[in-house]
């Protein structure tokens, strides 16, 4: 599966963006607040690579404890799929455990849905499907 982005957990999204700029990344859009995840988000591009900065705002964010425990770290790789439900089913059959259900991902796009799964062997991954607007 093609890698869509690498999720990067950070304490300070503006400082993290500046440091990534030194490494050749450019911001794609502005920082946006994701209410469902209680986190600020920003996508950064460097050639074909896309990084998603995620800065949890408080304890209600699912990523808060991860940030507290590990500090600033890349914490998931997101893979593109054409059929998120079928891909999830397949991975679950092979031992992946879903974290919650399929949810909208406004920071990626208005027609993007994502889902998170955990593998005992590789940890957290994300799936993304981007549906053309006329289909939704
Ligand atoms: Ni992500």
Backbone and ligand atoms as CSV (ligand in chain L), in Angstrom:
chain,resi,resn,atom,element,x,y,z
A,1,UNK,N,N,0.843,-1.200,0.000
A,1,UNK,CA,C,0.000,0.000,0.000
A,1,UNK,C,C,0.878,1.250,0.000
A,2,UNK,N,N,0.417,2.260,-0.693
A,2,UNK,CA,C,1.187,3.495,-0.782
A,2,UNK,C,C,1.088,4.275,0.537
A,3,UNK,N,N,2.231,4.827,0.959
A,3,UNK,CA,C,2.241,5.642,2.179
A,3,UNK,C,C,1.655,7.018,1.865
A,4,UNK,N,N,0.678,7.437,2.651
A,4,UNK,CA,C,0.083,8.765,2.477
A,4,UNK,C,C,0.857,9.805,3.295
A,5,UNK,N,N,1.038,9.529,4.587
A,5,UNK,CA,C,1.817,10.455,5.415
A,5,UNK,C,C,2.362,9.754,6.645
A,6,UNK,N,N,3.280,10.457,7.289
A,6,UNK,CA,C,3.789,10.006,8.589
A,6,UNK,C,C,3.246,10.965,9.633
A,7,UNK,N,N,2.605,10.426,10.652
A,7,UNK,CA,C,2.050,11.235,11.728
A,7,UNK,C,C,3.121,11.510,12.766
A,8,UNK,N,N,3.261,12.784,13.119
A,8,UNK,CA,C,4.334,13.216,14.006
A,8,UNK,C,C,3.715,13.950,15.182
A,9,UNK,N,N,3.895,13.378,16.353
A,9,UNK,CA,C,3.341,13.957,17.569
A,9,UNK,C,C,4.283,15.039,18.088
A,10,UNK,N,N,3.750,16.238,18.341
A,10,UNK,CA,C,4.618,17.334,18.807
A,10,UNK,C,C,3.935,18.137,19.915
A,11,UNK,N,N,4.771,18.754,20.742
A,11,UNK,CA,C,4.237,19.585,21.825
A,11,UNK,C,C,3.826,20.949,21.291
A,12,UNK,N,N,4.682,21.538,20.432
A,12,UNK,CA,C,4.448,22.898,19.937
A,12,UNK,C,C,4.446,22.862,18.412
A,13,UNK,N,N,3.266,23.040,17.818
A,13,UNK,CA,C,3.130,22.822,16.375
A,13,UNK,C,C,3.890,23.881,15.560
A,14,UNK,N,N,3.948,25.116,16.046
A,14,UNK,CA,C,4.657,26.164,15.302
A,14,UNK,C,C,6.171,25.952,15.333
A,15,UNK,N,N,6.683,25.593,16.497
A,15,UNK,CA,C,8.119,25.301,16.599
A,15,UNK,C,C,8.476,24.077,15.772
A,16,UNK,N,N,7.610,23.078,15.790
A,16,UNK,CA,C,7.862,21.849,15.030
A,16,UNK,C,C,7.847,22.145,13.526
A,17,UNK,N,N,6.935,23.042,13.108
A,17,UNK,CA,C,6.864,23.408,11.690
A,17,UNK,C,C,8.148,24.122,11.270
A,18,UNK,N,N,8.618,25.042,12.137
A,18,UNK,CA,C,9.855,25.790,11.820
A,18,UNK,C,C,11.050,24.866,11.697
A,19,UNK,N,N,11.162,23.915,12.610
A,19,UNK,CA,C,12.293,22.976,12.553
A,19,UNK,C,C,12.216,22.102,11.309
A,20,UNK,N,N,10.990,21.720,10.925
A,20,UNK,CA,C,10.850,20.925,9.708
A,20,UNK,C,C,11.176,21.755,8.465
A,21,UNK,N,N,10.894,23.056,8.516
A,21,UNK,CA,C,11.232,23.928,7.383
A,21,UNK,C,C,12.741,23.920,7.130
A,22,UNK,N,N,13.523,23.866,8.208
A,22,UNK,CA,C,14.982,23.797,8.067
A,22,UNK,C,C,15.406,22.536,7.331
A,23,UNK,N,N,14.556,21.506,7.393
A,23,UNK,CA,C,14.864,20.224,6.754
A,23,UNK,C,C,14.256,20.132,5.361
A,24,UNK,N,N,13.668,21.230,4.901
A,24,UNK,CA,C,13.162,21.263,3.531
A,24,UNK,C,C,11.660,21.081,3.384
A,25,UNK,N,N,10.944,21.021,4.497
A,25,UNK,CA,C,9.486,20.873,4.421
A,25,UNK,C,C,8.808,22.229,4.266
A,26,UNK,N,N,7.682,22.209,3.567
A,26,UNK,CA,C,6.855,23.416,3.436
A,26,UNK,C,C,5.451,23.103,3.916
A,27,UNK,N,N,4.838,24.060,4.588
A,27,UNK,CA,C,3.479,23.861,5.096
A,27,UNK,C,C,2.484,23.719,3.959
A,28,UNK,N,N,1.536,22.791,4.117
A,28,UNK,CA,C,0.428,22.670,3.149
A,28,UNK,C,C,-0.807,23.192,3.870
A,29,UNK,N,N,-1.193,24.399,3.554
A,29,UNK,CA,C,-2.308,25.019,4.271
A,29,UNK,C,C,-1.855,25.555,5.620
A,30,UNK,N,N,-2.831,25.841,6.471
A,30,UNK,CA,C,-2.544,26.415,7.782
A,30,UNK,C,C,-2.834,25.389,8.872
A,31,UNK,N,N,-2.434,25.750,10.078
A,31,UNK,CA,C,-2.758,24.908,11.228
A,31,UNK,C,C,-4.278,24.866,11.371
A,32,UNK,N,N,-4.831,23.661,11.538
A,32,UNK,CA,C,-6.274,23.562,11.750
A,32,UNK,C,C,-6.536,22.789,13.042
A,33,UNK,N,N,-7.647,23.120,13.678
A,33,UNK,CA,C,-8.006,22.447,14.918
A,33,UNK,C,C,-8.976,21.312,14.614
A,34,UNK,N,N,-8.621,20.113,15.038
A,34,UNK,CA,C,-9.488,18.948,14.850
A,34,UNK,C,C,-10.207,18.693,16.166
A,35,UNK,N,N,-11.508,19.020,16.155
A,35,UNK,CA,C,-12.282,18.967,17.392
A,35,UNK,C,C,-12.407,17.536,17.932
A,36,UNK,N,N,-12.659,16.588,17.037
A,36,UNK,CA,C,-12.862,15.199,17.468
A,36,UNK,C,C,-11.617,14.649,18.158
A,37,UNK,N,N,-10.461,15.092,17.718
A,37,UNK,CA,C,-9.211,14.585,18.296
A,37,UNK,C,C,-8.596,15.560,19.300
A,38,UNK,N,N,-9.246,16.718,19.497
A,38,UNK,CA,C,-8.745,17.780,20.380
A,38,UNK,C,C,-7.254,18.036,20.147
A,39,UNK,N,N,-6.924,18.279,18.884
A,39,UNK,CA,C,-5.516,18.484,18.545
A,39,UNK,C,C,-5.402,19.483,17.399
A,40,UNK,N,N,-4.307,20.233,17.404
A,40,UNK,CA,C,-3.985,21.076,16.257
A,40,UNK,C,C,-3.217,20.222,15.251
A,41,UNK,N,N,-3.510,20.463,13.962
A,41,UNK,CA,C,-2.908,19.643,12.916
A,41,UNK,C,C,-2.322,20.543,11.828
A,42,UNK,N,N,-1.217,20.080,11.257
A,42,UNK,CA,C,-0.634,20.788,10.113
A,42,UNK,C,C,0.082,19.773,9.227
A,43,UNK,N,N,-0.183,19.846,7.924
A,43,UNK,CA,C,0.524,18.978,6.985
A,43,UNK,C,C,1.706,19.720,6.390
A,44,UNK,N,N,2.831,19.005,6.267
A,44,UNK,CA,C,4.064,19.554,5.701
A,44,UNK,C,C,4.508,18.671,4.549
A,45,UNK,N,N,4.945,19.319,3.451
A,45,UNK,CA,C,5.393,18.562,2.275
A,45,UNK,C,C,6.882,18.720,2.056
A,46,UNK,N,N,7.511,17.639,1.620
A,46,UNK,CA,C,8.909,17.682,1.197
A,46,UNK,C,C,9.025,16.709,0.032
A,47,UNK,N,N,8.926,17.233,-1.193
A,47,UNK,CA,C,8.885,16.338,-2.356
A,47,UNK,C,C,7.672,15.437,-2.263
A,48,UNK,N,N,7.909,14.127,-2.325
A,48,UNK,CA,C,6.806,13.167,-2.262
A,48,UNK,C,C,6.388,12.851,-0.826
A,49,UNK,N,N,7.149,13.368,0.137
A,49,UNK,CA,C,6.857,13.021,1.530
A,49,UNK,C,C,5.906,14.009,2.177
A,50,UNK,N,N,4.984,13.440,2.940
A,50,UNK,CA,C,4.002,14.243,3.640
A,50,UNK,C,C,4.068,13.882,5.127
A,51,UNK,N,N,4.218,14.920,5.941
A,51,UNK,CA,C,4.217,14.715,7.397
A,51,UNK,C,C,3.009,15.430,7.977
A,52,UNK,N,N,2.375,14.774,8.924
A,52,UNK,CA,C,1.227,15.352,9.619
A,52,UNK,C,C,1.678,15.672,11.048
A,53,UNK,N,N,1.750,16.953,11.374
A,53,UNK,CA,C,2.055,17.318,12.757
A,53,UNK,C,C,0.763,17.286,13.553
A,54,UNK,N,N,0.820,16.647,14.695
A,54,UNK,CA,C,-0.345,16.544,15.578
A,54,UNK,C,C,0.070,17.040,16.959
A,55,UNK,N,N,-0.598,18.098,17.407
A,55,UNK,CA,C,-0.289,18.659,18.725
A,55,UNK,C,C,-1.538,18.618,19.599
A,56,UNK,N,N,-1.629,17.606,20.468
A,56,UNK,CA,C,-2.800,17.501,21.343
A,56,UNK,C,C,-2.919,18.729,22.235
A,57,UNK,N,N,-4.158,19.181,22.458
A,57,UNK,CA,C,-4.345,20.379,23.284
A,57,UNK,C,C,-4.528,20.054,24.757
A,58,UNK,N,N,-5.065,18.877,25.049
A,58,UNK,CA,C,-5.324,18.561,26.455
A,58,UNK,C,C,-5.594,17.082,26.659
A,59,UNK,N,N,-5.937,16.757,27.887
A,59,UNK,CA,C,-6.079,15.354,28.281
A,59,UNK,C,C,-7.174,14.605,27.537
A,60,UNK,N,N,-8.152,15.331,26.954
A,60,UNK,CA,C,-9.221,14.642,26.244
A,60,UNK,C,C,-8.745,14.124,24.890
A,61,UNK,N,N,-7.580,14.577,24.448
A,61,UNK,CA,C,-7.058,14.094,23.168
A,61,UNK,C,C,-6.535,12.668,23.330
A,62,UNK,N,N,-6.867,11.830,22.318
A,62,UNK,CA,C,-6.429,10.432,22.384
A,62,UNK,C,C,-4.905,10.311,22.367
A,63,UNK,N,N,-4.231,11.332,21.824
A,63,UNK,CA,C,-2.774,11.250,21.701
A,63,UNK,C,C,-2.044,11.884,22.892
A,64,UNK,N,N,-2.805,12.408,23.850
A,64,UNK,CA,C,-2.203,13.141,24.978
A,64,UNK,C,C,-1.223,12.274,25.770
A,65,UNK,N,N,-1.663,11.071,26.126
A,65,UNK,CA,C,-0.803,10.198,26.937
A,65,UNK,C,C,0.447,9.753,26.183
A,66,UNK,N,N,0.290,9.546,24.871
A,66,UNK,CA,C,1.441,9.186,24.041
A,66,UNK,C,C,2.482,10.289,24.067
A,67,UNK,N,N,2.005,11.534,23.940
A,67,UNK,CA,C,2.916,12.674,23.933
A,67,UNK,C,C,3.605,12.803,25.295
A,68,UNK,N,N,2.821,12.611,26.361
A,68,UNK,CA,C,3.374,12.721,27.712
A,68,UNK,C,C,4.460,11.669,27.943
A,69,UNK,N,N,4.190,10.477,27.403
A,69,UNK,CA,C,5.110,9.362,27.643
A,69,UNK,C,C,6.365,9.449,26.768
A,70,UNK,N,N,6.173,9.832,25.494
A,70,UNK,CA,C,7.276,9.721,24.535
A,70,UNK,C,C,7.855,11.063,24.077
A,71,UNK,N,N,7.151,12.157,24.331
A,71,UNK,CA,C,7.634,13.439,23.806
A,71,UNK,C,C,7.374,13.544,22.310
A,72,UNK,N,N,8.176,14.364,21.608
A,72,UNK,CA,C,7.998,14.566,20.162
A,72,UNK,C,C,8.480,13.335,19.399
A,73,UNK,N,N,7.559,12.632,18.750
A,73,UNK,CA,C,7.968,11.426,18.003
A,73,UNK,C,C,7.061,11.198,16.794
A,74,UNK,N,N,7.652,10.601,15.728
A,74,UNK,CA,C,6.779,10.065,14.679
A,74,UNK,C,C,6.048,8.881,15.294
A,75,UNK,N,N,4.723,8.805,15.143
A,75,UNK,CA,C,3.998,7.754,15.876
A,75,UNK,C,C,3.043,6.933,15.036
A,76,UNK,N,N,2.805,7.316,13.769
A,76,UNK,CA,C,2.074,6.388,12.909
A,76,UNK,C,C,2.421,6.641,11.451
A,77,UNK,N,N,2.279,5.586,10.646
A,77,UNK,CA,C,2.381,5.716,9.193
A,77,UNK,C,C,0.976,5.472,8.661
A,78,UNK,N,N,0.555,6.339,7.731
A,78,UNK,CA,C,-0.789,6.249,7.175
A,78,UNK,C,C,-0.717,5.709,5.752
A,79,UNK,N,N,-1.548,4.710,5.453
A,79,UNK,CA,C,-1.561,4.048,4.147
A,79,UNK,C,C,-2.854,4.336,3.392
A,80,UNK,N,N,-2.697,4.499,2.070
A,80,UNK,CA,C,-3.867,4.775,1.233
A,80,UNK,C,C,-4.576,3.491,0.841
A,81,UNK,N,N,-5.892,3.545,0.876
A,81,UNK,CA,C,-6.688,2.419,0.411
A,81,UNK,C,C,-7.855,2.961,-0.417
A,82,UNK,N,N,-8.386,2.110,-1.301
A,82,UNK,CA,C,-9.568,2.520,-2.072
A,82,UNK,C,C,-10.849,2.111,-1.371
A,83,UNK,N,N,-10.714,1.145,-0.459
A,83,UNK,CA,C,-11.893,0.626,0.238
A,83,UNK,C,C,-11.515,0.383,1.700
A,84,UNK,N,N,-11.780,1.367,2.532
A,84,UNK,CA,C,-11.281,1.338,3.913
A,84,UNK,C,C,-11.912,0.199,4.713
A,85,UNK,N,N,-13.182,-0.092,4.458
A,85,UNK,CA,C,-13.846,-1.160,5.220
A,85,UNK,C,C,-13.284,-2.537,4.858
A,86,UNK,N,N,-13.063,-2.756,3.567
A,86,UNK,CA,C,-12.515,-4.040,3.122
A,86,UNK,C,C,-11.087,-4.223,3.635
A,87,UNK,N,N,-10.290,-3.150,3.585
A,87,UNK,CA,C,-8.905,-3.244,4.056
A,87,UNK,C,C,-8.864,-3.511,5.554
A,88,UNK,N,N,-9.741,-2.830,6.295
A,88,UNK,CA,C,-9.790,-3.054,7.745
A,88,UNK,C,C,-10.138,-4.504,8.052
A,89,UNK,N,N,-11.136,-4.996,7.353
A,89,UNK,CA,C,-11.586,-6.377,7.569
A,89,UNK,C,C,-10.442,-7.362,7.367
A,90,UNK,N,N,-9.697,-7.122,6.291
A,90,UNK,CA,C,-8.573,-7.985,5.954
A,90,UNK,C,C,-7.490,-7.938,7.044
A,91,UNK,N,N,-7.185,-6.725,7.500
A,91,UNK,CA,C,-6.134,-6.575,8.517
A,91,UNK,C,C,-6.580,-7.156,9.863
A,92,UNK,N,N,-7.843,-6.959,10.189
A,92,UNK,CA,C,-8.369,-7.481,11.461
A,92,UNK,C,C,-8.292,-9.010,11.463
A,93,UNK,N,N,-8.582,-9.611,10.309
A,93,UNK,CA,C,-8.475,-11.073,10.181
A,93,UNK,C,C,-7.047,-11.541,10.455
A,94,UNK,N,N,-6.068,-10.672,10.152
A,94,UNK,CA,C,-4.661,-11.030,10.336
A,94,UNK,C,C,-4.112,-10.567,11.677
A,95,UNK,N,N,-4.992,-10.124,12.567
A,95,UNK,CA,C,-4.542,-9.832,13.926
A,95,UNK,C,C,-4.452,-8.375,14.308
A,96,UNK,N,N,-4.676,-7.459,13.350
A,96,UNK,CA,C,-4.695,-6.043,13.699
A,96,UNK,C,C,-5.944,-5.753,14.540
A,97,UNK,N,N,-5.804,-4.825,15.465
A,97,UNK,CA,C,-6.933,-4.462,16.329
A,97,UNK,C,C,-7.347,-3.016,16.022
A,98,UNK,N,N,-8.628,-2.814,15.663
A,98,UNK,CA,C,-9.060,-1.442,15.341
A,98,UNK,C,C,-9.129,-0.573,16.594
A,99,UNK,N,N,-8.733,0.680,16.440
A,99,UNK,CA,C,-8.857,1.674,17.520
A,99,UNK,C,C,-10.004,2.585,17.113
A,100,UNK,N,N,-11.169,2.353,17.650
A,100,UNK,CA,C,-12.322,3.153,17.244
A,100,UNK,C,C,-12.809,2.745,15.869
A,101,UNK,N,N,-13.607,3.605,15.262
A,101,UNK,CA,C,-14.217,3.289,13.970
A,101,UNK,C,C,-13.715,4.267,12.909
A,102,UNK,N,N,-14.211,4.089,11.683
A,102,UNK,CA,C,-13.843,4.993,10.593
A,102,UNK,C,C,-14.388,6.387,10.906
A,103,UNK,N,N,-13.529,7.404,10.756
A,103,UNK,CA,C,-13.935,8.772,11.109
A,103,UNK,C,C,-13.465,9.754,10.050
A,104,UNK,N,N,-14.138,10.879,9.986
A,104,UNK,CA,C,-13.737,11.921,9.044
A,104,UNK,C,C,-12.403,12.527,9.464
A,105,UNK,N,N,-11.642,12.977,8.481
A,105,UNK,CA,C,-10.345,13.596,8.756
A,105,UNK,C,C,-10.273,14.938,8.048
A,106,UNK,N,N,-10.883,15.969,8.642
A,106,UNK,CA,C,-10.973,17.273,7.968
A,106,UNK,C,C,-9.621,17.888,7.627
A,107,UNK,N,N,-8.575,17.558,8.385
A,107,UNK,CA,C,-7.260,18.143,8.097
A,107,UNK,C,C,-6.684,17.602,6.789
A,108,UNK,N,N,-7.092,16.391,6.398
A,108,UNK,CA,C,-6.594,15.801,5.146
A,108,UNK,C,C,-7.399,16.320,3.964
A,109,UNK,N,N,-8.724,16.393,4.137
A,109,UNK,CA,C,-9.569,16.877,3.060
A,109,UNK,C,C,-11.017,16.697,3.449
A,110,UNK,N,N,-11.901,17.376,2.742
A,110,UNK,CA,C,-13.310,17.338,3.119
A,110,UNK,C,C,-13.930,15.968,2.865
A,111,UNK,N,N,-13.310,15.160,1.996
A,111,UNK,CA,C,-13.875,13.850,1.694
A,111,UNK,C,C,-12.954,12.714,2.117
A,112,UNK,N,N,-12.164,12.973,3.160
A,112,UNK,CA,C,-11.229,11.942,3.618
A,112,UNK,C,C,-11.761,11.263,4.875
A,113,UNK,N,N,-11.680,9.935,4.868
A,113,UNK,CA,C,-12.009,9.167,6.068
A,113,UNK,C,C,-10.769,8.383,6.482
A,114,UNK,N,N,-10.593,8.247,7.780
A,114,UNK,CA,C,-9.435,7.511,8.285
A,114,UNK,C,C,-9.862,6.512,9.354
A,115,UNK,N,N,-8.989,5.559,9.604
A,115,UNK,CA,C,-9.187,4.613,10.696
A,115,UNK,C,C,-7.814,4.222,11.222
A,116,UNK,N,N,-7.751,3.962,12.532
A,116,UNK,CA,C,-6.492,3.554,13.147
A,116,UNK,C,C,-6.573,2.095,13.575
A,117,UNK,N,N,-5.459,1.400,13.408
A,117,UNK,CA,C,-5.371,0.013,13.863
A,117,UNK,C,C,-4.029,-0.195,14.549
A,118,UNK,N,N,-4.009,-1.156,15.458
A,118,UNK,CA,C,-2.760,-1.498,16.134
A,118,UNK,C,C,-2.386,-2.929,15.800
A,119,UNK,N,N,-1.121,-3.109,15.472
A,119,UNK,CA,C,-0.579,-4.441,15.255
A,119,UNK,C,C,0.376,-4.750,16.399
A,120,UNK,N,N,0.312,-5.945,16.905
A,120,UNK,CA,C,1.208,-6.354,17.970
A,120,UNK,C,C,2.665,-6.266,17.502
A,121,UNK,N,N,2.884,-6.429,16.211
A,121,UNK,CA,C,4.253,-6.486,15.689
A,121,UNK,C,C,4.804,-5.141,15.217
A,122,UNK,N,N,3.929,-4.230,14.774
A,122,UNK,CA,C,4.444,-2.958,14.242
A,122,UNK,C,C,3.807,-1.729,14.871
A,123,UNK,N,N,2.905,-1.905,15.807
A,123,UNK,CA,C,2.318,-0.746,16.487
A,123,UNK,C,C,1.204,-0.100,15.688
A,124,UNK,N,N,1.105,1.226,15.821
A,124,UNK,CA,C,-0.032,1.972,15.283
A,124,UNK,C,C,0.108,2.253,13.791
A,125,UNK,N,N,-0.950,1.992,13.035
A,125,UNK,CA,C,-1.011,2.435,11.636
A,125,UNK,C,C,-2.356,3.138,11.402
A,126,UNK,N,N,-2.406,3.898,10.312
A,126,UNK,CA,C,-3.636,4.577,9.936
A,126,UNK,C,C,-3.957,4.213,8.493
A,127,UNK,N,N,-5.232,4.142,8.181
A,127,UNK,CA,C,-5.671,3.960,6.795
A,127,UNK,C,C,-6.408,5.220,6.379
A,128,UNK,N,N,-6.259,5.615,5.124
A,128,UNK,CA,C,-7.019,6.761,4.626
A,128,UNK,C,C,-7.642,6.419,3.286
A,129,UNK,N,N,-8.873,6.883,3.100
A,129,UNK,CA,C,-9.523,6.794,1.799
A,129,UNK,C,C,-10.005,8.194,1.458
A,130,UNK,N,N,-9.690,8.626,0.248
A,130,UNK,CA,C,-10.162,9.937,-0.189
A,130,UNK,C,C,-11.200,9.728,-1.288
A,131,UNK,N,N,-12.439,10.061,-0.978
A,131,UNK,CA,C,-13.542,9.863,-1.905
A,131,UNK,C,C,-13.750,11.125,-2.718
A,132,UNK,N,N,-13.770,10.998,-4.053
A,132,UNK,CA,C,-14.064,12.176,-4.875
A,132,UNK,C,C,-15.415,12.784,-4.452
A,133,UNK,N,N,-15.491,14.100,-4.440
A,133,UNK,CA,C,-16.661,14.771,-3.862
A,133,UNK,C,C,-17.980,14.354,-4.526
A,134,UNK,N,N,-17.951,14.049,-5.821
A,134,UNK,CA,C,-19.213,13.734,-6.509
A,134,UNK,C,C,-19.771,12.377,-6.063
A,135,UNK,N,N,-18.940,11.568,-5.417
A,135,UNK,CA,C,-19.404,10.251,-4.985
A,135,UNK,C,C,-20.000,10.279,-3.590
A,136,UNK,N,N,-19.802,11.369,-2.864
A,136,UNK,CA,C,-20.221,11.373,-1.465
A,136,UNK,C,C,-21.507,12.137,-1.239
L,1,NI,NI,NI,-2.351,10.552,10.339
